[in-house]
Structures are given as structure tokens and as C-alpha cells.
């Protein structure tokens, strides 16, 4: 196939992959992660109401969702069984509570310290900050976070009270 045709097809595929959640920042994060998942044969499922994130700073959305999804994607790329290569995210608002649930298969032992998973990377000076950053952001917005493994599934749950405007 002609190289220019391949480029056009790739551009169309990327355009078709752009998600519309109601929050442009979250759209960018989820679209990027969706493309990574497609590249690695990972099913990416989502139920997301991004409009409810309008009180959260863009940088915090990038850090919160970027780190959480990077961790989930990294974990499932280690799964040999294609049925276990799934990342799922659900973001809903009920009343004045924003609820985020991200889960993925986890085929290895995870050690926890102070309620957070300990990095499995050898160089701990440069790794292990993603979950701490997520927790910091969640707490800054008055929310709570829990992380646990059940039946081979890694679960990240976040609840944040919805505010009227962004915190500065």
C-alpha cells in the first residue's frame, strides 16, 4: 500500500479514536491511553461523565488519570492471557459525589505500605510517586482513595465531593 494512503488511514483511525467525555482534558488523556491499549492488544472499557470534572484543575486531571491508567496498562501488558488484558474505568457523579473506579487484572504479588502499593521498579528514587501523587490530589480536593486487590483484580477507588469552582 502507498505510504501516503497509510498515513491518511492512520490519521482517520486516530480521529475516530478521539473520545468525547464532556471534559477536553480528560478526552486527551483517555484518547492517548486508548491508543496505547489498542497498540498492545488491551481492551479499554469506560463509562465516563467528564463534565463533572470542571472543578478540578487540568494538571490534576492529567496526573490523576494519567498515572492511574499508566499503572493499569503496565500491569496488564504483563498478562499472557488475552482475556486478562483489560483496563476498565468508570467515572460517575451521584448527587454531590464524584466516584472514580479503575480496575485491571494483576497477575503478580503486590506489597502495600501505608495503604499504597510499593513500586516494583528497581530504582525507587525515580519510581513509586504516581500513586502518592494521586492520593495527594484526591485529598487536596477533600476526597478519599482506596487501593486493593480482590480475585486477581487491582482496584483503585476515588471519591471526591463536587465543588462549584476550581481550587487554586
DSSP file (Angstrom, degrees, kcal/mol; ACC not computed):
  #  RESIDUE AA STRUCTURE BP1 BP2  ACC     N-H-->O    O-->H-N    N-H-->O    O-->H-N    TCO  KAPPA ALPHA  PHI   PSI    X-CA   Y-CA   Z-CA
    1    1 A X              0   0    0      0, 0.0     5,-0.0     0, 0.0     0, 0.0   0.000 360.0 360.0 360.0 142.6    0.0    0.0    0.0
    2    2 A X     >  -     0   0    0      1,-0.1     4,-1.9     2,-0.0     3,-0.3  -0.303 360.0-127.6 -59.3 138.2    1.2    3.5   -0.8
    3    3 A X  H  > S+     0   0    0      1,-0.2     4,-2.1     2,-0.2     5,-0.1   0.860 108.5  54.0 -59.2 -38.8    2.8    5.3    2.2
    4    4 A X  H  > S+     0   0    0      1,-0.2     4,-2.0     2,-0.2    -1,-0.2   0.858 106.7  51.8 -67.0 -34.2    0.6    8.4    1.8
    5    5 A X  H  > S+     0   0    0     -3,-0.3     4,-2.7     2,-0.2    -1,-0.2   0.904 108.4  51.7 -66.6 -40.6   -2.5    6.1    2.0
    6    6 A X  H  X S+     0   0    0     -4,-1.9     4,-2.6     1,-0.2    -2,-0.2   0.909 108.9  50.7 -60.9 -42.3   -1.2    4.5    5.2
    7    7 A X  H  X S+     0   0    0     -4,-2.1     4,-2.3     2,-0.2    -1,-0.2   0.907 111.3  47.9 -63.0 -41.9   -0.7    8.0    6.7
    8    8 A X  H  X S+     0   0    0     -4,-2.0     4,-2.4     2,-0.2    -2,-0.2   0.924 112.1  49.2 -65.1 -44.0   -4.2    9.0    5.8
    9    9 A X  H  X S+     0   0    0     -4,-2.7     4,-2.5     1,-0.2    -2,-0.2   0.910 111.4  49.9 -60.9 -42.0   -5.7    5.8    7.2
   10   10 A X  H  X S+     0   0    0     -4,-2.6     4,-2.4     2,-0.2    -1,-0.2   0.906 110.2  50.2 -63.9 -41.7   -3.7    6.3   10.4
   11   11 A X  H  X S+     0   0    0     -4,-2.3     4,-2.5     2,-0.2    -1,-0.2   0.902 111.6  48.2 -62.8 -41.5   -4.9    9.9   10.7
   12   12 A X  H  X S+     0   0    0     -4,-2.4     4,-2.8     2,-0.2    -2,-0.2   0.910 110.2  52.1 -65.4 -41.7   -8.5    8.7   10.3
   13   13 A X  H  X S+     0   0    0     -4,-2.5     4,-1.2     2,-0.2    -2,-0.2   0.922 111.6  46.6 -60.5 -44.2   -8.0    6.0   12.9
   14   14 A X  H  X S+     0   0    0     -4,-2.4     4,-0.7     2,-0.2     3,-0.4   0.924 112.3  49.9 -64.7 -43.8   -6.7    8.5   15.4
   15   15 A X  H >< S+     0   0    0     -4,-2.5     3,-1.0     1,-0.2    -2,-0.2   0.912 110.3  50.4 -60.8 -42.1   -9.5   10.9   14.7
   16   16 A X  H 3< S+     0   0    0     -4,-2.8    -1,-0.2     1,-0.2    -2,-0.2   0.746 106.4  57.9 -66.5 -22.7  -12.1    8.1   15.1
   17   17 A X  H 3< S+     0   0    0     -4,-1.2    -1,-0.2    -3,-0.4    -2,-0.2   0.604  76.1 116.0 -83.9 -11.9  -10.4    7.2   18.4
   18   18 A X    <<  -     0   0    0     -3,-1.0     2,-0.3    -4,-0.7    10,-0.1  -0.399  58.8-143.8 -64.8 125.7  -10.9   10.7   20.0
   19   19 A X        -     0   0    0      8,-0.5     2,-0.5    -2,-0.2    12,-0.1  -0.640   8.2-153.9 -92.3 148.3  -13.2   10.4   23.0
   20   20 A X        +     0   0    0     -2,-0.3     4,-0.1     1,-0.1    -2,-0.0  -0.897  29.8 153.0-123.5  99.0  -15.8   13.0   23.9
   21   21 A X        -     0   0    0     -2,-0.5    29,-1.4     2,-0.3    30,-1.0   0.573  69.2 -97.5-101.8 -13.0  -16.5   12.8   27.6
   22   22 A X  S    S+     0   0    0     28,-0.3     2,-0.4    27,-0.1    -2,-0.1   0.360 106.0  81.2 104.6  -2.4  -17.5   16.3   28.3
   23   23 A X     >  -     0   0    0      1,-0.1     4,-2.7    29,-0.0    -2,-0.3  -0.934  64.8-155.9-136.9 112.6  -14.1   17.4   29.6
   24   24 A X  H  > S+     0   0    0     -2,-0.4     4,-1.9     1,-0.2     5,-0.1   0.843  94.8  51.8 -59.1 -35.6  -11.4   18.2   26.9
   25   25 A X  H  > S+     0   0    0      2,-0.2     4,-2.0     1,-0.2    -1,-0.2   0.944 112.3  44.5 -66.7 -47.1   -8.5   17.5   29.3
   26   26 A X  H  > S+     0   0    0      1,-0.2     4,-3.0     2,-0.2     5,-0.3   0.879 108.8  58.9 -64.0 -36.6   -9.9   14.0   30.2
   27   27 A X  H  X S+     0   0    0     -4,-2.7     4,-2.5     1,-0.2    -8,-0.5   0.922 106.5  48.3 -55.8 -44.3  -10.6   13.5   26.5
   28   28 A X  H  X S+     0   0    0     -4,-1.9     4,-2.2     2,-0.2    -2,-0.2   0.934 113.7  45.5 -62.9 -47.9   -6.9   13.9   25.7
   29   29 A X  H  X S+     0   0    0     -4,-2.0     4,-2.4     1,-0.2     5,-0.2   0.948 116.5  44.2 -61.9 -49.8   -5.8   11.6   28.5
   30   30 A X  H  X S+     0   0    0     -4,-3.0     4,-2.6     1,-0.2    -1,-0.2   0.872 112.0  52.4 -67.3 -36.9   -8.3    8.9   27.6
   31   31 A X  H  X S+     0   0    0     -4,-2.5     4,-2.2    -5,-0.3    -1,-0.2   0.935 110.9  47.8 -63.6 -44.8   -7.7    9.1   23.9
   32   32 A X  H  X S+     0   0    0     -4,-2.2     4,-2.0    -5,-0.2    -2,-0.2   0.937 114.8  45.2 -59.6 -47.1   -4.0    8.7   24.4
   33   33 A X  H  X S+     0   0    0     -4,-2.4     4,-2.6     1,-0.2    -1,-0.2   0.858 110.2  54.9 -68.1 -34.8   -4.4    5.7   26.7
   34   34 A X  H  X S+     0   0    0     -4,-2.6     4,-2.6     2,-0.2    -1,-0.2   0.919 108.2  48.8 -63.0 -43.2   -7.0    4.2   24.4
   35   35 A X  H  X S+     0   0    0     -4,-2.2     4,-2.0     2,-0.2    -2,-0.2   0.886 111.1  50.0 -64.2 -39.4   -4.5    4.3   21.5
   36   36 A X  H  X S+     0   0    0     -4,-2.0     4,-1.5     2,-0.2    -2,-0.2   0.924 110.8  50.1 -63.2 -44.4   -1.8    2.8   23.7
   37   37 A X  H  <>S+     0   0    0     -4,-2.6     5,-3.0     1,-0.2     4,-0.4   0.925 109.4  50.4 -60.3 -45.4   -4.2    0.0   24.7
   38   38 A X  H ><5S+     0   0    0     -4,-2.6     3,-1.0     1,-0.2    -1,-0.2   0.900 108.5  53.2 -59.5 -40.8   -5.1   -0.7   21.0
   39   39 A X  H 3<5S+     0   0    0     -4,-2.0    -1,-0.2     1,-0.2    -2,-0.2   0.829 115.0  40.8 -63.1 -32.6   -1.4   -0.9   20.2
   40   40 A X  T 3<5S-     0   0    0     -4,-1.5    -1,-0.2    -3,-0.3    -2,-0.2   0.248 115.6-107.8-103.9  11.6   -0.8   -3.5   22.9
   41   41 A X  T < 5 +     0   0    0     -3,-1.0     2,-0.5    -4,-0.4    -3,-0.2   0.857  69.3 146.8  68.0  34.6   -3.9   -5.6   22.4
   42   42 A X      < -     0   0    0     -5,-3.0     2,-0.4    -6,-0.1    -1,-0.2  -0.886  47.7-131.6-106.0 131.1   -5.6   -4.3   25.6
   43   43 A X  E     -a   86   0A   0     42,-2.9    44,-2.7    -2,-0.5     2,-0.6  -0.699  21.7-162.2 -80.4 131.0   -9.3   -3.9   25.8
   44   44 A X  E     -a   87   0A   0     -2,-0.4     2,-0.4    42,-0.2    44,-0.2  -0.946   9.7-177.7-118.7 109.9  -10.1   -0.5   27.3
   45   45 A X  E     +a   88   0A   0     42,-2.7    44,-2.1    -2,-0.6     2,-0.3  -0.864   6.0 173.4-111.5 145.7  -13.7   -0.1   28.6
   46   46 A X  E     -a   89   0A   0     -2,-0.4     2,-0.4    42,-0.2    44,-0.2  -0.996  29.7-172.9-154.1 142.3  -15.0    3.1   30.0
   47   47 A X  E     +a   90   0A   0     42,-2.0    44,-3.0    -2,-0.3     2,-0.4  -0.944  36.4 168.4-128.9 108.1  -18.2    4.7   31.3
   48   48 A X  E     -a   91   0A   0     -2,-0.4     2,-0.6    42,-0.2    44,-0.2  -0.981  35.6-171.0-137.7 129.4  -17.2    8.3   31.9
   49   49 A X    >   +     0   0    0     42,-1.5     3,-1.1    -2,-0.4   -27,-0.1  -0.818  17.8 173.3-112.0  87.0  -19.0   11.6   32.6
   50   50 A X  G >   +     0   0    0    -29,-1.4     3,-2.1    -2,-0.6   -28,-0.3   0.701  64.1  78.0 -70.5 -20.1  -16.2   14.0   32.2
   51   51 A X  G >  S+     0   0    0    -30,-1.0     3,-1.2     1,-0.3    -1,-0.2   0.783  84.3  65.5 -60.6 -25.9  -18.4   17.1   32.5
   52   52 A X  G <  S+     0   0    0     -3,-1.1     3,-0.4     1,-0.2    -1,-0.3   0.528  88.0  70.1 -75.6  -3.7  -18.4   16.6   36.3
   53   53 A X  G X   +     0   0    0     -3,-2.1     3,-2.5     1,-0.2    -1,-0.2   0.336  60.7 110.6 -92.4   7.2  -14.7   17.3   36.5
   54   54 A X  T <  S+     0   0    0     -3,-1.2   112,-0.2     1,-0.3    -1,-0.2   0.642  73.4  57.6 -63.0 -13.4  -15.0   21.0   35.7
   55   55 A X  T 3  S+     0   0    0     -3,-0.4   112,-0.9   110,-0.2     2,-0.4   0.500  91.4  86.0 -91.2  -4.5  -13.9   21.9   39.3
   56   56 A X  S <  S-     0   0    0     -3,-2.5   110,-0.1   110,-0.2     5,-0.1  -0.831  86.4-111.5-101.9 133.0  -10.6   20.1   39.0
   57   57 A X     >  -     0   0    0     -2,-0.4     4,-1.9   110,-0.2     3,-0.2  -0.246  24.2-119.9 -59.4 146.5   -7.5   21.8   37.5
   58   58 A X  H  > S+     0   0    0      1,-0.2     4,-2.4     2,-0.2     5,-0.2   0.895 113.1  53.7 -55.0 -44.6   -6.3   20.4   34.2
   59   59 A X  H  > S+     0   0    0      1,-0.2     4,-2.4     2,-0.2    -1,-0.2   0.889 107.9  50.7 -60.2 -39.4   -2.9   19.5   35.6
   60   60 A X  H  > S+     0   0    0     -3,-0.2     4,-2.9     2,-0.2     5,-0.3   0.858 108.1  52.3 -68.4 -35.0   -4.6   17.5   38.3
   61   61 A X  H  X>S+     0   0    0     -4,-1.9     4,-2.2     2,-0.2     5,-0.6   0.929 110.4  48.8 -64.4 -44.9   -6.7   15.6   35.8
   62   62 A X  H  X5S+     0   0    0     -4,-2.4     4,-1.9     1,-0.2     5,-0.4   0.940 116.5  41.8 -58.9 -47.9   -3.6   14.7   33.8
   63   63 A X  H  X5S+     0   0    0     -4,-2.4     4,-2.1     3,-0.2     5,-0.4   0.945 117.2  46.2 -67.1 -48.8   -1.8   13.5   36.9
   64   64 A X  H  X5S+     0   0    0     -4,-2.9     4,-1.7     1,-0.2    -2,-0.2   0.965 125.3  27.9 -60.4 -57.2   -4.7   11.6   38.5
   65   65 A X  H  X5S+     0   0    0     -4,-2.2     4,-2.4    -5,-0.3     5,-0.3   0.853 120.1  55.1 -78.3 -34.9   -6.0    9.8   35.4
   66   66 A X  H  X<S+     0   0    0     -4,-1.9     4,-2.4    -5,-0.6    -3,-0.2   0.952 113.0  41.0 -62.4 -49.9   -2.6    9.6   33.6
   67   67 A X  H  X S+     0   0    0     -4,-2.1     4,-2.4    -5,-0.4     5,-0.2   0.926 115.7  50.0 -64.3 -45.7   -0.8    7.9   36.5
   68   68 A X  H  X S+     0   0    0     -4,-1.7     4,-1.9    -5,-0.4    -1,-0.2   0.926 115.9  41.8 -61.2 -45.0   -3.7    5.6   37.3
   69   69 A X  H  X S+     0   0    0     -4,-2.4     4,-2.9     2,-0.2     5,-0.2   0.860 111.0  55.8 -74.0 -34.7   -4.1    4.4   33.7
   70   70 A X  H  X S+     0   0    0     -4,-2.4     4,-2.6    -5,-0.3    -2,-0.2   0.932 109.9  47.3 -59.5 -44.4   -0.4    4.1   33.1
   71   71 A X  H  X S+     0   0    0     -4,-2.4     4,-2.1     2,-0.2    -2,-0.2   0.922 113.6  47.2 -61.8 -44.7   -0.1    1.8   36.1
   72   72 A X  H  X S+     0   0    0     -4,-1.9     4,-2.2    -5,-0.2    -2,-0.2   0.925 113.5  47.7 -64.5 -44.6   -3.1   -0.3   34.9
   73   73 A X  H  X S+     0   0    0     -4,-2.9     4,-1.7     1,-0.2    -2,-0.2   0.919 111.1  51.0 -63.9 -43.9   -1.8   -0.5   31.4
   74   74 A X  H  X S+     0   0    0     -4,-2.6     4,-0.5    -5,-0.2    -1,-0.2   0.904 110.5  50.5 -60.1 -40.8    1.7   -1.5   32.6
   75   75 A X  H >< S+     0   0    0     -4,-2.1     3,-1.0     1,-0.2    32,-0.3   0.924 111.6  45.3 -65.0 -45.4    0.2   -4.2   34.7
   76   76 A X  H >< S+     0   0    0     -4,-2.2     3,-1.5     1,-0.2    -1,-0.2   0.727  98.3  69.9 -77.0 -19.1   -2.0   -5.8   32.1
   77   77 A X  H 3< S+     0   0    0     -4,-1.7    -1,-0.2     1,-0.3    -2,-0.2   0.757  95.2  58.8 -65.7 -19.7    0.8   -5.8   29.4
   78   78 A X  T << S+     0   0    0     -3,-1.0     2,-0.4    -4,-0.5    -1,-0.3   0.578  83.8 102.6 -80.5 -10.6    2.4   -8.5   31.6
   79   79 A X    <   -     0   0    0     -3,-1.5     6,-0.0    -4,-0.2    -3,-0.0  -0.621  52.3-168.8 -78.7 123.5   -0.7  -10.7   31.2
   80   80 A X        +     0   0    0     -2,-0.4     2,-0.5     4,-0.0    -1,-0.2   0.847  69.5  80.8 -78.9 -34.8   -0.2  -13.5   28.7
   81   81 A X  S >  S-     0   0    0      1,-0.2     3,-2.1     3,-0.1     4,-0.2  -0.618  74.1-148.3 -75.6 118.0   -3.9  -14.5   28.6
   82   82 A X  G >  S+     0   0    0     -2,-0.5     3,-1.3     1,-0.3   -39,-0.2   0.781  95.9  65.1 -59.0 -26.2   -5.6  -12.0   26.2
   83   83 A X  G 3  S+     0   0    0      1,-0.2    -1,-0.3     3,-0.0    -2,-0.1   0.701 101.2  51.0 -68.1 -18.1   -8.8  -12.3   28.3
   84   84 A X  G <  S+     0   0    0     -3,-2.1     2,-1.4     1,-0.1    21,-0.5   0.360  82.0  96.4 -99.1   3.8   -6.9  -10.7   31.2
   85   85 A X    <   +     0   0    0     -3,-1.3   -42,-2.9    -4,-0.2     2,-0.4  -0.563  58.6 125.4 -94.9  71.8   -5.7   -7.7   29.1
   86   86 A X  E     -a   43   0A   0     -2,-1.4    19,-0.8   -44,-0.2     2,-0.4  -0.992  39.3-171.1-134.4 135.9   -8.5   -5.4   30.2
   87   87 A X  E     -aB  44 104A   0    -44,-2.7   -42,-2.7    -2,-0.4     2,-0.4  -0.997  14.3-170.9-123.1 132.6   -8.4   -1.9   31.8
   88   88 A X  E     -aB  45 103A   0     15,-2.5    15,-2.2    -2,-0.4     2,-0.4  -0.974   7.6-176.6-128.4 137.5  -11.7   -0.5   32.9
   89   89 A X  E     -aB  46 102A   0    -44,-2.1   -42,-2.0    -2,-0.4     2,-0.4  -0.999   2.9-176.4-133.8 136.3  -12.6    3.0   34.2
   90   90 A X  E     +aB  47 101A   0     11,-2.5    11,-2.7    -2,-0.4     2,-0.5  -0.992   3.4 177.6-131.7 124.5  -15.9    4.2   35.5
   91   91 A X  E     +aB  48 100A   0    -44,-3.0   -42,-1.5    -2,-0.4     2,-0.3  -0.970  16.3 153.9-129.6 113.7  -16.4    7.9   36.4
   92   92 A X  E     - B   0  99A   0      7,-2.3     7,-3.3    -2,-0.5     2,-0.5  -0.939  33.4-139.2-137.1 158.4  -19.9    8.9   37.6
   93   93 A X  E     - B   0  98A   0     -2,-0.3     2,-0.5     5,-0.2     5,-0.2  -0.986  14.8-175.9-120.5 127.5  -21.4   11.6   39.8
   94   94 A X  E >   - B   0  97A   0      3,-2.4     3,-1.7    -2,-0.5     2,-0.4  -0.976  67.2 -43.9-121.9 117.0  -24.2   10.9   42.2
   95   95 A X  T 3  S-     0   0    0     -2,-0.5    -2,-0.0     1,-0.2     0, 0.0  -0.507 125.2 -22.7  63.5-121.9  -25.5   13.9   43.9
   96   96 A X  T 3  S+     0   0    0     -2,-0.4    66,-2.9    -3,-0.1     2,-0.5   0.030 117.3  98.0-109.0  24.5  -22.5   15.9   45.0
   97   97 A X  E <   -BC  94 161A   0     -3,-1.7    -3,-2.4    64,-0.2     2,-0.5  -0.963  57.9-153.5-120.7 123.7  -20.0   12.9   45.0
   98   98 A X  E     -BC  93 160A   0     62,-3.3    62,-2.3    -2,-0.5     2,-0.5  -0.812  17.3-165.4 -89.3 128.3  -17.7   12.2   42.1
   99   99 A X  E     -BC  92 159A   0     -7,-3.3    -7,-2.3    -2,-0.5     2,-0.4  -0.973   8.7-175.8-122.8 126.9  -16.8    8.5   42.0
  100  100 A X  E     +BC  91 158A   0     58,-2.9    58,-2.8    -2,-0.5     2,-0.4  -0.983   2.0 180.0-122.4 130.0  -13.9    7.0   40.0
  101  101 A X  E     +BC  90 157A   0    -11,-2.7   -11,-2.5    -2,-0.4     2,-0.4  -0.987   1.6 176.8-131.3 122.7  -13.2    3.3   39.8
  102  102 A X  E     +BC  89 156A   0     54,-2.5    54,-2.6    -2,-0.4     2,-0.3  -0.991   9.2 171.6-124.2 129.8  -10.4    1.9   37.8
  103  103 A X  E     +BC  88 155A   0    -15,-2.2   -15,-2.5    -2,-0.4     2,-0.3  -0.971   7.8 164.6-139.3 158.5   -9.6   -1.8   37.7
  104  104 A X  E     -BC  87 154A   0     50,-1.6    50,-3.4    -2,-0.3   -17,-0.2  -0.976  44.2 -85.6-159.8 158.1   -7.3   -4.2   35.8
  105  105 A X  E     - C   0 153A   0    -19,-0.8     2,-0.4   -21,-0.5    48,-0.2  -0.433  37.5-163.8 -67.8 146.8   -6.1   -7.8   36.2
  106  106 A X        -     0   0    0     46,-2.9   -30,-0.1    -2,-0.1     4,-0.1  -0.922  12.3-179.4-137.9 107.9   -3.0   -8.1   38.3
  107  107 A X        +     0   0    0     -2,-0.4     2,-0.3   -32,-0.3    -1,-0.1   0.258  60.0  66.3 -95.5  12.7   -1.0  -11.3   38.0
  108  108 A X  S    S-     0   0    0     44,-0.1     2,-0.2     0, 0.0    44,-0.0  -0.888  89.8 -89.5-132.1 163.4    1.7  -10.6   40.5
  109  109 A X        -     0   0    0     -2,-0.3     2,-0.5     1,-0.0    -2,-0.1  -0.483  39.4-156.4 -69.9 136.0    2.1  -10.1   44.2
  110  110 A X        -     0   0    0     -2,-0.2     2,-0.4    -4,-0.1    39,-0.1  -0.970   2.5-151.0-119.4 129.6    1.7   -6.5   45.4
  111  111 A X        -     0   0    0     -2,-0.5     7,-3.2     7,-0.4     2,-0.4  -0.824  13.3-153.7 -97.6 136.4    3.1   -5.2   48.6
  112  112 A X  E     -E  117   0B   0     -2,-0.4     2,-0.4     5,-0.3     5,-0.2  -0.873  13.4-177.1-112.4 144.1    1.3   -2.3   50.3
  113  113 A X  E >  S-E  116   0B   0      3,-3.0     3,-1.6    -2,-0.4    -2,-0.0  -0.976  78.0  -9.2-138.2 124.6    2.8    0.3   52.6
  114  114 A X  T 3  S-     0   0    0     -2,-0.4     3,-0.1     1,-0.3    -1,-0.1   0.838 130.6 -55.4  56.2  35.8    0.6    2.9   54.2
  115  115 A X  T 3  S+     0   0    0      1,-0.2     2,-0.3    31,-0.0    32,-0.3   0.451 120.0 100.2  82.0   1.2   -2.3    1.8   52.0
  116  116 A X  E <  S-E  113   0B   0     -3,-1.6    -3,-3.0    30,-0.1    -1,-0.2  -0.908  78.6-104.8-119.7 147.3   -0.5    2.3   48.7
  117  117 A X  E     -E  112   0B   0     -2,-0.3     2,-0.4    -5,-0.2    -5,-0.3  -0.430  33.9-125.0 -67.8 142.8    1.3   -0.3   46.5
  118  118 A X        -     0   0    0     -7,-3.2    -7,-0.4    -2,-0.1    10,-0.1  -0.711  33.9-101.4 -87.3 137.6    5.1   -0.3   46.7
  119  119 A X        -     0   0    0     -2,-0.4    -1,-0.1     1,-0.1     5,-0.1  -0.219  18.9-153.4 -58.8 146.5    6.8    0.1   43.4
  120  120 A X        +     0   0    0      3,-0.1    -1,-0.1    -3,-0.0     2,-0.1   0.400  62.0 111.9 -98.1  -0.8    8.2   -3.0   41.8
  121  121 A X  S    S-     0   0    0      1,-0.1     3,-0.1     2,-0.1     6,-0.1  -0.429  70.3-133.5 -73.5 148.1   10.9   -1.0   39.9
  122  122 A X  S    S+     0   0    0      1,-0.2     2,-1.2    -2,-0.1    -1,-0.1   0.880  96.7  62.1 -70.3 -38.2   14.5   -1.5   41.0
  123  123 A X    >   +     0   0    0      1,-0.2     3,-1.2     2,-0.1     4,-0.4  -0.705  61.7 174.9 -93.3  89.2   15.3    2.3   41.1
  124  124 A X  T 3   +     0   0    0     -2,-1.2    -1,-0.2     1,-0.3     3,-0.1   0.603  68.6  75.7 -72.7 -11.0   12.9    3.5   43.8
  125  125 A X  T 3  S+     0   0    0      1,-0.2    -1,-0.3    -3,-0.1    -2,-0.1   0.833 109.6  27.7 -67.0 -29.7   14.4    7.0   43.7
  126  126 A X  S <  S+     0   0    0     -3,-1.2     2,-0.3     2,-0.0    -1,-0.2   0.338 118.7  59.8-114.7   4.6   12.5    7.7   40.4
  127  127 A X  S    S+     0   0    0     -4,-0.4    -8,-0.1    -3,-0.1     0, 0.0  -0.907  75.9  52.2-132.8 160.0    9.5    5.4   40.7
  128  128 A X  S  > S+     0   0    0     -2,-0.3     4,-0.5   -10,-0.1    -1,-0.1   0.495  75.0 104.4  97.0   5.1    6.6    5.0   43.1
  129  129 A X  H  >  +     0   0    0     -3,-0.1     4,-2.6     2,-0.1     5,-0.2   0.651  58.8  78.2 -92.9 -15.8    5.4    8.6   43.0
  130  130 A X  H  > S+     0   0    0      1,-0.2     4,-2.3     2,-0.2     5,-0.1   0.939  98.2  41.1 -59.4 -51.1    2.4    8.1   40.8
  131  131 A X  H  > S+     0   0    0      1,-0.2     4,-2.6     2,-0.2    -1,-0.2   0.869 114.6  52.7 -67.6 -35.9    0.1    6.6   43.5
  132  132 A X  H  X S+     0   0    0     -4,-0.5     4,-2.4     2,-0.2    -1,-0.2   0.894 109.6  49.8 -64.9 -38.5    1.4    9.1   46.0
  133  133 A X  H  X S+     0   0    0     -4,-2.6     4,-2.4     2,-0.2    -2,-0.2   0.906 110.1  50.2 -65.6 -41.9    0.5   11.9   43.6
  134  134 A X  H  X S+     0   0    0     -4,-2.3     4,-2.7     1,-0.2     5,-0.2   0.947 111.9  47.7 -60.3 -48.4   -2.9   10.5   43.0
  135  135 A X  H  X S+     0   0    0     -4,-2.6     4,-2.6     1,-0.2     5,-0.2   0.909 110.7  51.7 -60.4 -43.0   -3.5   10.4   46.8
  136  136 A X  H  X S+     0   0    0     -4,-2.4     4,-2.2     2,-0.2    -1,-0.2   0.928 112.2  45.9 -59.8 -46.4   -2.3   13.9   47.3
  137  137 A X  H  X S+     0   0    0     -4,-2.4     4,-1.4     2,-0.2     6,-0.2   0.937 112.5  50.0 -63.9 -47.3   -4.6   15.3   44.6
  138  138 A X  H  <>S+     0   0    0     -4,-2.7     5,-2.9     1,-0.2     3,-0.4   0.925 113.6  45.4 -57.9 -46.5   -7.6   13.4   45.8
  139  139 A X  H ><5S+     0   0    0     -4,-2.6     3,-1.8     1,-0.2    -1,-0.2   0.848 105.9  60.7 -67.6 -33.6   -7.0   14.6   49.4
  140  140 A X  H 3<5S+     0   0    0     -4,-2.2    -1,-0.2     1,-0.3    -2,-0.2   0.827 106.2  47.6 -61.9 -31.0   -6.4   18.2   48.2
  141  141 A X  T 3<5S-     0   0    0     -4,-1.4    20,-0.3    -3,-0.4    -1,-0.3   0.238 126.2-102.9 -93.8  13.0  -10.0   18.1   46.8
  142  142 A X  T < 5S+     0   0    0     -3,-1.8    -3,-0.2     1,-0.2    19,-0.2   0.683  80.7 128.4  79.1  18.2  -11.3   16.7   50.1
  143  143 A X      < -     0   0    0     -5,-2.9     2,-0.3    -6,-0.2    17,-0.2  -0.315  50.6-128.3-101.1-177.4  -11.7   13.2   48.7
  144  144 A X  E     -D  159   0A   0     15,-2.4    15,-2.3    -2,-0.1     2,-0.4  -0.912  14.2-160.1-130.0 157.7  -10.7    9.7   49.7
  145  145 A X  E     -D  158   0A   0     -2,-0.3     2,-0.4    13,-0.2    13,-0.2  -0.998   5.0-173.3-139.2 140.1   -8.9    6.9   47.9
  146  146 A X  E     -D  157   0A   0     11,-2.5    11,-2.8    -2,-0.4     2,-0.4  -0.994   2.3-169.4-133.8 146.4   -8.6    3.2   48.4
  147  147 A X  E     +D  156   0A   0     -2,-0.4     2,-0.3   -32,-0.3     9,-0.2  -1.000  21.1 146.0-133.3 130.3   -6.5    0.6   46.6
  148  148 A X  E     -D  155   0A   0      7,-2.0     7,-3.1    -2,-0.4     2,-0.5  -0.986  39.1-126.4-157.5 164.6   -6.9   -3.1   47.0
  149  149 A X  E     +D  154   0A   0     -2,-0.3     2,-0.4     5,-0.2     5,-0.2  -0.974  28.6 171.1-117.5 130.6   -6.6   -6.4   45.2
  150  150 A X  E >   -D  153   0A   0      3,-2.2     3,-1.7    -2,-0.5    -2,-0.1  -0.982  68.5 -11.5-141.2 127.6   -9.5   -8.8   45.1
  151  151 A X  T 3  S-     0   0    0     -2,-0.4     3,-0.1     1,-0.3    -1,-0.1   0.865 129.6 -51.8  52.9  41.6   -9.8  -12.0   43.0
  152  152 A X  T 3  S+     0   0    0      1,-0.2   -46,-2.9   -47,-0.1     2,-0.5   0.551 113.0 120.5  77.0   7.1   -6.7  -11.0   40.9
  153  153 A X  E <   -CD 105 150A   0     -3,-1.7    -3,-2.2   -48,-0.2     2,-0.5  -0.909  57.2-142.5-109.3 129.2   -8.1   -7.6   40.1
  154  154 A X  E     -CD 104 149A   0    -50,-3.4   -50,-1.6    -2,-0.5     2,-0.4  -0.782  24.6-164.3 -85.3 127.7   -6.3   -4.4   41.1
  155  155 A X  E     -CD 103 148A   0     -7,-3.1    -7,-2.0    -2,-0.5     2,-0.5  -0.959  16.3-173.9-122.5 130.1   -8.9   -1.8   42.2
  156  156 A X  E     -CD 102 147A   0    -54,-2.6   -54,-2.5    -2,-0.4     2,-0.4  -0.989  11.0-175.3-119.5 121.4   -8.5    1.9   42.6
  157  157 A X  E     +CD 101 146A   0    -11,-2.8   -11,-2.5    -2,-0.5     2,-0.4  -0.967   3.1 179.9-120.8 132.9  -11.5    3.8   44.0
  158  158 A X  E     -CD 100 145A   0    -58,-2.8   -58,-2.9    -2,-0.4     2,-0.4  -0.995   6.5-174.8-130.9 135.0  -11.7    7.5   44.4
  159  159 A X  E     +CD  99 144A   0    -15,-2.3   -15,-2.4    -2,-0.4     2,-0.4  -1.000   8.0 175.7-128.6 134.9  -14.5    9.7   45.8
  160  160 A X  E     -C   98   0A   0    -62,-2.3   -62,-3.3    -2,-0.4     2,-0.3  -0.998  33.1-118.5-137.4 130.3  -14.4   13.5   45.7
  161  161 A X  E     -C   97   0A   0     -2,-0.4     2,-0.3   -20,-0.3   -64,-0.2  -0.528  38.8-115.2 -66.6 133.1  -17.0   15.9   46.8
  162  162 A X        -     0   0    0    -66,-2.9     2,-0.2    -2,-0.3    -1,-0.1  -0.517  32.9-158.3 -73.2 131.1  -18.1   18.0   43.8
  163  163 A X        -     0   0    0     -2,-0.3  -108,-0.1     1,-0.1  -107,-0.1  -0.670  23.1-125.0-106.1 163.7  -17.2   21.7   44.2
  164  164 A X  S    S+     0   0    0     -2,-0.2     2,-0.3     1,-0.1    -1,-0.1   0.829  89.1  10.7 -77.1 -33.5  -18.7   24.7   42.4
  165  165 A X  S    S-     0   0    0   -110,-0.1  -110,-0.2     1,-0.0    -1,-0.1  -0.915  91.9 -74.5-143.9 169.3  -15.4   26.0   41.0
  166  166 A X        -     0   0    0     -2,-0.3     2,-0.4  -112,-0.2  -110,-0.2  -0.272  41.0-123.1 -66.3 146.6  -11.8   25.1   40.7
  167  167 A X              0   0    0   -112,-0.9  -110,-0.2     1,-0.1    -1,-0.1  -0.755 360.0 360.0 -86.1 134.6   -9.4   25.1   43.6
  168  168 A X              0   0    0     -2,-0.4    -1,-0.1  -111,-0.0    -2,-0.0   0.387 360.0 360.0-109.2 360.0   -6.4   27.4   43.1
